[in-house]
Amino acid sequence: MKTKTNKIINEDYLLSLLSSAGKPSDSEVQKVLDRAMQLKGLSPKEAAVLLNIADTESLDRLYSVANAIKNLIYGSRLVLFAPLYISNYCSNSCLYCGYRRENTSIERKCLTIDQIRSEVEIILSWGHKRILMLMGEHPGRCSFDYFLESIRAAYSVKDSRGNSIRRINVEVPPLNDEELSRLSRAGIGTYTVFQETYHRQTYEKMHPAGEKRDYDRRLETMSRALENGINDVGIGALFGLYDWRFEVLALLEHAGYLDRIHGVGPHTISVPRIEPASGAPLSENIPYPVSDEDFKKIVAVLRCSVPYTGIILSTREPAVLRQEVFELGVSQISAGSRTAPGGYGNSRPDEAGAGQFSLNDTRSVGEVIKSVIKQGYVPSFCTGCYRLGRVGEDFMDLAKPGQIKLHCLPNALSTLKEYLVDYADGETKRLGEKLINESLDKIPSPGRRKKTEEYLKEIENGKRDLYF
């Protein structure tokens, strides 16, 4: 299998790009940035030029182009979601993770179906409409059948206003073909599996025991998912395990492989950095630390290189840094997160006692939304594309010529309106209504703008879940 996966990640080639690139000239940087503005993506070789930028002037140009690309494709919207961890039992020994099987300092839990429903009720009460469901890898304690039952349970919950979760994305360990096929029929959105690190030797060192030790099986998962009926897949690396520049190039090579072989690249790329975790000493002594400035470069280079792929930012990062990288290409963010099973029933994020990692942005969902609005972004809970079948190749066919904008901003405004009516405090409602009025003029189609205005009035009068 190693020969096959070498066709996905050519490690020697990527390392040679980094070693030979050196400090790029102004003309080299500008050539790549001009290419990025064509919105056709960048090759790993071109991305390597941007990764090696060292001077402030070139870095500012990179950030400016990343911001322009984000605005051209995504406009001012930011999609919000909440992670829902249903079990922290795990049979793996990942050195950086609080769930690792050797960790005896945490309380292990596998939520009952009733407990899952209770967690979803709390998430809904905060205004969320999307969740990312996760669990540790331990078939004996949390089976795939249990995971499917958990998805059905989460979808079944309604809050006091009649609202329910509209889309569940999933992050679950690699599945076999039969399980992938069953998952594709479960009404999920995006299926995500992180490679963690694409550097094979580092991967083997970081995963000394458990099924996750199999680098090749993990790397092939996204291809098998697309072959077994799942339309949208997500990939990611855990930055800090190895040279962050290599990981960026490997993510791009993985994305390019999926696009060439399956006709569609990853729907999302996640960019977490290692954070301290109880019982995981490596997380306190990060092998390849990533500074805030390097992290901003990661986001900007990815946005230039895969312009139509969503970039996901978690609450691992502090609030101020999150606000900065919104400008550089992030399109989806978590808010009000808990990283332990049953964590939403606790009054504080750090009281759960069984988290996978520590959080830096511990603001409430309401505080995050208010801050996002003040920054000029439209908080979005939109799930229209998933539910209308604009997924996989169909999504990209709309995204690449820019037609997806006819759906994104109107749907973002309608879901924001729902939040303002159902959950927002007075100040947020005032700020949000002002933002909606200002944003209506940015809808390019007069007909779509008029229909959006009609939807907003209907929502004010009690209707919900109106989307394009």
C-alpha positions as CSV (number, residue, x, y, z in Angstrom):
1,M,0.0,0.0,0.0
2,K,2.9,2.3,0.6
3,T,3.6,2.5,-3.1
4,K,0.1,3.6,-3.7
5,T,0.1,6.3,-1.0
6,N,3.4,7.6,-2.3
7,K,1.4,8.7,-5.4
8,I,-0.7,10.8,-3.0
9,I,2.2,12.4,-1.0
10,N,5.6,12.6,-2.7
11,E,7.5,13.3,0.5
12,D,10.9,13.7,-1.2
13,Y,9.5,16.1,-3.7
14,L,7.9,18.3,-1.1
15,L,11.1,18.4,1.0
16,S,13.1,19.3,-2.0
17,L,10.8,22.2,-2.7
18,L,11.4,23.6,0.7
19,S,15.1,23.1,0.7
20,S,15.6,24.6,-2.7
21,A,13.2,27.5,-2.5
22,G,15.2,29.9,-0.4
23,K,14.1,33.5,0.0
24,P,12.1,34.4,-3.0
25,S,12.6,37.6,-5.0
26,D,9.9,40.3,-5.2
27,S,9.2,39.4,-8.8
28,E,8.8,35.7,-7.9
29,V,6.4,36.5,-5.1
30,Q,4.4,38.9,-7.3
31,K,4.2,36.3,-10.1
32,V,2.7,33.7,-7.7
33,L,0.3,36.2,-6.2
34,D,-0.9,37.3,-9.7
35,R,-1.5,33.6,-10.4
36,A,-3.4,33.3,-7.2
37,M,-5.7,36.1,-8.1
38,Q,-6.8,34.1,-11.2
39,L,-8.7,31.9,-8.6
40,K,-7.4,28.7,-10.2
41,G,-5.3,27.5,-7.3
42,L,-1.6,27.1,-6.8
43,S,0.7,24.1,-7.2
44,P,2.8,23.0,-4.2
45,K,5.8,24.5,-6.0
46,E,4.1,27.9,-6.3
47,A,2.9,27.7,-2.7
48,A,6.4,27.0,-1.5
49,V,7.4,30.4,-2.8
50,L,4.8,32.1,-0.6
51,L,5.7,29.9,2.4
52,N,9.3,31.2,2.2
53,I,8.4,34.9,2.3
54,A,10.4,36.5,5.0
55,D,10.1,40.3,4.5
56,T,7.3,42.4,5.8
57,E,6.4,44.0,2.5
58,S,5.9,40.7,0.7
59,L,4.0,39.3,3.7
60,D,1.6,42.3,3.6
61,R,1.0,41.6,-0.1
62,L,0.3,38.0,0.6
63,Y,-2.2,38.9,3.3
64,S,-3.8,41.5,1.0
65,V,-4.3,38.9,-1.8
66,A,-5.6,36.3,0.6
67,N,-8.2,38.8,1.9
68,A,-9.2,39.7,-1.7
69,I,-9.7,36.1,-2.7
70,K,-11.8,35.4,0.4
71,N,-14.0,38.4,-0.3
72,L,-14.4,37.4,-4.0
73,I,-15.5,33.9,-3.2
74,Y,-17.0,33.9,0.3
75,G,-17.9,37.6,0.8
76,S,-18.5,38.7,4.3
77,R,-20.1,35.5,5.7
78,L,-18.6,33.2,8.4
79,V,-20.3,29.8,9.0
80,L,-20.7,28.8,12.6
81,F,-20.9,25.3,14.1
82,A,-20.5,23.5,17.4
83,P,-18.4,20.3,18.0
84,L,-20.2,17.5,19.8
85,Y,-18.0,14.8,21.4
86,I,-20.0,11.7,22.3
87,S,-17.2,9.5,23.6
88,N,-13.6,9.9,24.8
89,Y,-12.8,6.2,25.0
90,C,-9.9,5.5,22.6
91,S,-7.6,2.5,21.8
92,N,-4.9,4.6,20.3
93,S,-1.7,6.0,21.9
94,C,-1.4,9.4,20.1
95,L,1.3,11.2,22.1
96,Y,-0.4,14.7,21.6
97,C,-4.0,13.8,22.6
98,G,-5.8,13.9,25.9
99,Y,-7.9,10.9,24.8
100,R,-4.9,8.6,24.4
101,R,-5.4,5.2,26.0
102,E,-2.6,5.6,28.5
103,N,-4.1,8.7,30.0
104,T,-5.5,7.8,33.4
105,S,-6.1,11.4,34.5
106,I,-9.5,11.8,32.7
107,E,-12.9,10.4,33.3
108,R,-13.9,8.2,30.4
109,K,-17.4,8.6,29.1
110,C,-19.6,7.3,26.3
111,L,-22.8,9.3,26.3
112,T,-26.1,7.6,26.3
113,I,-28.6,8.5,23.6
114,D,-30.6,10.5,26.1
115,Q,-27.5,12.3,27.1
116,I,-26.7,13.1,23.5
117,R,-30.2,14.6,23.1
118,S,-29.6,16.7,26.2
119,E,-26.4,18.0,24.8
120,V,-28.1,18.9,21.5
121,E,-30.9,20.7,23.3
122,I,-28.2,23.0,24.9
123,I,-26.4,23.5,21.6
124,L,-29.7,24.5,20.0
125,S,-30.6,26.8,22.8
126,W,-27.5,28.8,22.0
127,G,-28.6,29.2,18.4
128,H,-26.5,26.7,16.6
129,K,-27.9,24.8,13.6
130,R,-24.8,22.8,12.6
131,I,-22.8,20.4,14.6
132,L,-19.6,18.4,14.1
133,M,-20.0,15.0,15.8
134,L,-16.9,13.3,17.0
135,M,-15.8,10.2,19.1
136,G,-12.7,8.4,20.0
137,E,-11.6,5.3,18.2
138,H,-12.6,2.3,20.4
139,P,-15.0,-0.1,18.7
140,G,-15.5,-2.1,21.9
141,R,-16.8,1.0,23.7
142,C,-18.3,3.0,20.9
143,S,-19.3,1.1,17.8
144,F,-20.1,2.4,14.4
145,D,-23.8,1.4,14.9
146,Y,-23.8,3.5,18.1
147,F,-22.4,6.4,16.1
148,L,-25.2,6.1,13.5
149,E,-27.8,6.0,16.2
150,S,-26.3,9.1,17.8
151,I,-26.6,11.0,14.5
152,R,-30.3,10.0,14.3
153,A,-30.9,11.0,17.9
154,A,-29.2,14.4,17.3
155,Y,-31.4,15.1,14.3
156,S,-34.5,14.2,16.2
157,V,-34.2,17.0,18.9
158,K,-36.2,20.2,18.7
159,D,-35.9,23.1,21.1
160,S,-38.7,25.1,22.7
161,R,-39.0,27.2,19.5
162,G,-39.3,24.2,17.3
163,N,-35.7,24.6,15.9
164,S,-33.6,21.5,15.2
165,I,-30.1,20.7,14.0
166,R,-30.1,21.0,10.2
167,R,-26.8,19.4,9.3
168,I,-24.4,17.1,11.1
169,N,-20.8,16.9,9.8
170,V,-18.7,14.1,11.2
171,E,-15.2,13.5,12.3
172,V,-14.8,9.8,12.9
173,P,-11.9,7.4,12.5
174,P,-11.3,5.6,9.2
175,L,-14.2,3.3,8.2
176,N,-14.4,0.3,5.9
177,D,-16.2,0.5,2.6
178,E,-19.5,-0.9,4.0
179,E,-19.5,1.5,6.9
180,L,-18.7,4.4,4.5
181,S,-21.6,3.4,2.4
182,R,-23.9,3.3,5.4
183,L,-22.6,6.7,6.6
184,S,-23.4,8.2,3.2
185,R,-27.0,7.4,3.7
186,A,-27.2,8.8,7.2
187,G,-27.9,12.4,6.1
188,I,-24.4,13.8,7.0
189,G,-22.7,16.7,5.5
190,T,-18.9,16.5,5.4
191,Y,-16.8,13.5,6.5
192,T,-13.5,14.6,8.0
193,V,-10.4,12.6,8.9
194,F,-7.2,14.4,9.8
195,Q,-3.9,12.9,8.7
196,E,-2.4,14.7,11.7
197,T,1.0,14.8,10.1
198,Y,1.9,13.9,6.5
199,H,5.5,13.2,7.3
200,R,5.7,9.4,7.5
201,Q,8.5,9.0,10.0
202,T,7.0,11.6,12.3
203,Y,3.6,10.0,12.0
204,E,4.9,6.6,13.1
205,K,6.7,8.2,16.1
206,M,3.5,10.1,17.2
207,H,1.3,7.0,16.9
208,P,3.2,4.2,18.6
209,A,0.2,1.9,19.1
210,G,-3.4,1.3,18.0
211,E,-5.1,1.1,14.7
212,K,-4.3,4.7,14.0
213,R,-0.6,3.7,13.6
214,D,-1.4,2.7,10.0
215,Y,-0.4,5.8,8.0
216,D,-1.4,4.4,4.6
217,R,-4.9,3.3,5.7
218,R,-5.5,6.8,7.1
219,L,-4.2,8.6,4.0
220,E,-6.4,6.5,1.7
221,T,-9.6,7.1,3.7
222,M,-10.7,10.2,1.8
223,S,-10.4,8.4,-1.6
224,R,-12.4,5.4,-0.3
225,A,-15.1,7.8,1.1
226,L,-15.6,9.5,-2.2
227,E,-15.8,6.0,-3.9
228,N,-18.5,4.9,-1.4
229,G,-21.1,7.6,-1.8
230,I,-19.8,10.4,0.4
231,N,-19.9,13.6,-1.5
232,D,-17.9,16.0,0.6
233,V,-14.7,15.2,2.6
234,G,-12.5,17.3,4.9
235,I,-8.8,17.0,5.6
236,G,-6.4,18.6,8.0
237,A,-3.1,18.5,9.7
238,L,-2.2,19.1,13.4
239,F,0.3,21.8,13.1
240,G,3.3,21.5,15.5
241,L,4.1,17.8,15.0
242,Y,6.4,18.5,12.0
243,D,7.6,21.5,9.9
244,W,4.4,23.5,9.2
245,R,5.6,24.4,5.7
246,F,5.8,20.7,4.8
247,E,2.4,20.1,6.2
248,V,0.9,22.9,4.1
249,L,2.5,21.5,0.9
250,A,1.3,18.0,1.8
251,L,-2.3,19.2,2.3
252,L,-2.2,20.8,-1.1
253,E,-0.8,17.7,-2.7
254,H,-3.5,15.6,-1.0
255,A,-6.2,18.1,-2.2
256,G,-4.8,18.0,-5.7
257,Y,-4.7,14.2,-5.8
258,L,-8.4,14.0,-4.8
259,D,-9.3,16.6,-7.4
260,R,-7.4,14.7,-10.2
261,I,-8.6,11.2,-9.3
262,H,-12.2,11.9,-8.1
263,G,-13.0,15.2,-9.8
264,V,-13.5,17.0,-6.5
265,G,-11.0,18.2,-3.9
266,P,-11.7,18.5,-0.2
267,H,-14.7,20.5,0.9
268,T,-12.8,21.8,3.9
269,I,-9.3,22.0,5.3
270,S,-8.8,22.3,9.1
271,V,-5.8,24.1,10.6
272,P,-5.5,23.3,14.3
273,R,-2.3,23.8,16.3
274,I,-1.4,21.5,19.2
275,E,-2.8,22.8,22.5
276,P,-2.0,21.5,26.0
277,A,-4.0,18.3,26.9
278,S,-4.2,16.5,30.2
279,G,-2.2,13.3,30.2
280,A,-0.4,14.1,26.9
281,P,3.1,15.4,27.8
282,L,4.1,16.0,24.2
283,S,1.4,18.7,24.0
284,E,3.4,20.6,26.6
285,N,6.6,20.3,24.6
286,I,5.7,20.8,21.0
287,P,8.3,19.4,18.6
288,Y,7.8,22.1,15.9
289,P,6.1,25.2,17.5
290,V,4.1,27.4,15.2
291,S,4.1,31.1,16.0
292,D,1.1,33.3,15.5
293,E,2.8,34.9,12.5
294,D,3.5,31.5,11.0
295,F,-0.1,30.5,11.6
296,K,-1.4,33.6,9.8
297,K,0.8,32.6,6.9
298,I,-0.6,29.1,6.9
299,V,-4.1,30.4,6.5
300,A,-3.2,33.0,3.8
301,V,-1.2,30.5,1.7
302,L,-4.0,27.9,1.9
303,R,-6.6,30.5,0.8
304,C,-4.4,31.5,-2.2
305,S,-3.8,27.9,-3.1
306,V,-7.2,26.3,-2.7
307,P,-9.6,29.3,-3.2
308,Y,-12.8,27.3,-3.2
309,T,-12.1,25.1,-0.2
310,G,-13.5,26.0,3.2
311,I,-10.9,26.7,5.9
312,I,-12.0,25.7,9.4
313,L,-10.8,27.5,12.5
314,S,-11.5,26.1,16.0
315,T,-11.6,27.6,19.5
316,R,-8.1,26.3,20.1
317,E,-7.0,29.7,19.0
318,P,-7.4,32.9,21.1
319,A,-10.1,35.3,20.2
320,V,-7.8,38.1,19.0
321,L,-5.9,35.8,16.6
322,R,-9.2,34.3,15.4
323,Q,-10.3,37.8,14.4
324,E,-7.1,38.4,12.6
325,V,-7.3,35.3,10.5
326,F,-10.9,35.9,9.5
327,E,-9.4,38.4,7.2
328,L,-7.0,35.9,5.7
329,G,-9.3,33.2,4.4
330,V,-11.1,31.4,7.2
331,S,-14.7,30.6,6.2
332,Q,-16.0,28.3,9.1
333,I,-15.5,28.7,12.8
334,S,-16.6,26.8,15.9
335,A,-18.1,28.8,18.8
336,G,-19.0,28.0,22.4
337,S,-17.1,24.7,22.0
338,R,-16.7,21.9,24.6
339,T,-14.2,19.1,23.9
340,A,-15.4,16.5,26.4
341,P,-18.5,14.2,26.3
342,G,-21.2,15.9,28.3
343,G,-19.3,19.2,28.3
344,Y,-22.2,21.4,27.3
345,G,-23.9,20.6,30.5
346,N,-21.1,22.3,32.4
347,S,-21.2,26.0,33.1
348,R,-17.6,26.6,32.0
349,P,-15.5,25.0,29.2
350,D,-12.8,24.0,31.6
351,E,-15.0,22.2,34.1
352,A,-15.7,19.1,31.9
353,G,-12.5,17.4,33.1
354,A,-12.2,15.0,30.1
355,G,-11.4,17.3,27.2
356,Q,-9.3,16.3,24.2
357,F,-7.4,19.5,24.3
358,S,-7.6,22.9,26.0
359,L,-9.4,25.9,24.6
360,N,-8.2,29.5,24.2
361,D,-11.4,31.1,22.9
362,T,-13.9,30.4,25.7
363,R,-16.4,33.1,24.9
364,S,-20.1,32.1,24.7
365,V,-21.8,31.7,21.3
366,G,-23.6,35.0,21.8
367,E,-20.3,36.8,22.5
368,V,-18.7,35.3,19.4
369,I,-21.6,36.3,17.2
370,K,-21.7,39.8,18.5
371,S,-18.0,40.2,17.9
372,V,-18.3,38.7,14.4
373,I,-21.0,41.2,13.6
374,K,-19.0,44.1,14.9
375,Q,-16.1,43.1,12.7
376,G,-18.4,43.4,9.7
377,Y,-18.9,39.6,9.0
378,V,-22.3,37.9,8.6
379,P,-22.6,35.0,11.0
380,S,-24.2,32.1,9.0
381,F,-25.9,28.9,10.0
382,C,-26.7,28.0,6.4
383,T,-27.1,24.4,5.4
384,G,-28.8,25.0,2.1
385,C,-26.2,23.5,-0.2
386,Y,-26.2,20.2,1.6
387,R,-29.9,19.9,1.7
388,L,-30.5,20.9,-1.9
389,G,-27.7,18.6,-3.2
390,R,-25.2,21.3,-4.1
391,V,-22.4,19.0,-2.9
392,G,-19.2,17.5,-4.4
393,E,-18.7,18.4,-8.0
394,D,-22.0,20.2,-8.2
395,F,-20.9,22.6,-5.5
396,M,-17.6,23.3,-7.3
397,D,-19.4,23.8,-10.6
398,L,-21.2,26.7,-9.0
399,A,-18.4,27.9,-6.9
400,K,-15.7,28.3,-9.6
401,P,-17.7,30.6,-11.9
402,G,-18.8,32.6,-8.8
403,Q,-22.5,31.6,-9.0
404,I,-22.5,30.2,-5.4
405,K,-22.7,33.8,-4.2
406,L,-26.3,33.9,-5.3
407,H,-27.0,31.4,-2.5
408,C,-24.4,32.1,0.2
409,L,-25.2,35.6,1.3
410,P,-29.0,35.4,1.1
411,N,-28.9,32.2,3.1
412,A,-26.5,33.7,5.6
413,L,-28.8,36.7,6.1
414,S,-31.9,34.5,6.6
415,T,-30.2,32.4,9.2
416,L,-28.8,35.4,11.0
417,K,-32.3,36.8,11.0
418,E,-33.5,33.7,12.7
419,Y,-30.8,34.0,15.3
420,L,-31.7,37.6,16.0
421,V,-35.4,36.9,16.4
422,D,-35.0,33.7,18.5
423,Y,-31.8,34.1,20.6
424,A,-30.1,37.4,20.4
425,D,-29.8,40.0,23.2
426,G,-30.9,43.6,22.5
427,E,-27.5,44.9,21.4
428,T,-26.8,42.0,19.1
429,K,-30.2,42.3,17.6
430,R,-29.7,46.0,16.9
431,L,-26.2,45.4,15.4
432,G,-27.4,42.5,13.4
433,E,-30.4,44.2,11.9
434,K,-28.1,47.1,10.8
435,L,-25.7,44.5,9.2
436,I,-28.5,42.8,7.4
437,N,-29.8,46.0,5.9
438,E,-26.3,47.0,4.7
439,S,-25.6,43.5,3.3
440,L,-28.8,43.3,1.2
441,D,-27.3,45.7,-1.3
442,K,-24.4,43.3,-1.8
443,I,-26.6,40.6,-3.3
444,P,-25.8,40.8,-7.0
445,S,-29.2,39.7,-8.4
446,P,-32.1,42.1,-8.0
447,G,-34.5,39.2,-8.1
448,R,-32.6,37.3,-5.4
449,R,-32.4,40.4,-3.3
450,K,-36.1,41.0,-3.5
451,K,-36.8,37.3,-2.5
452,T,-34.4,37.6,0.4
453,E,-36.2,40.6,1.7
454,E,-39.4,38.6,1.5
455,Y,-37.9,35.8,3.4
456,L,-36.6,38.2,6.1
457,K,-40.2,39.5,6.6
458,E,-41.6,36.0,6.8
459,I,-39.0,35.0,9.4
460,E,-40.0,38.1,11.4
461,N,-43.5,36.8,11.3
462,G,-42.6,33.3,12.5
463,K,-41.6,31.3,9.6
464,R,-38.3,29.4,9.7
465,D,-35.8,27.5,7.6
466,L,-36.2,29.5,4.4
467,Y,-33.3,29.0,2.0
468,F,-32.1,29.1,-1.6
